Amino acid sequence: MITYDTPFTTSAHIHSLNGAMDEITVLGEEKQGNQTVYTVNYKGTLCTAIFNIFTCSYFADDKYGVITQ
């Protein structure tokens, strides 16, 4: 995983909020095949997210994409 030197905060569609927007912190990224998967922090939970280039927005999966350490 590529970890960013300076994590950044942005808005994202949140899975547990049925797609409603909330703030996340993007911590890093990892290439999985043709897809880039981002590691994000959403209210203290580490989870995965994707970036949709057509809508220019992140989609964070805090239900099924939770990262356990």
Secondary structure, DSSP 8 states (H G I E B T S, - for coil): -EEEEEEEEEEEEEGGGTT-EEEEEEEEEEEETTEEEEEEEETTEEEEEEEETTTTEEEEEEEEEE---
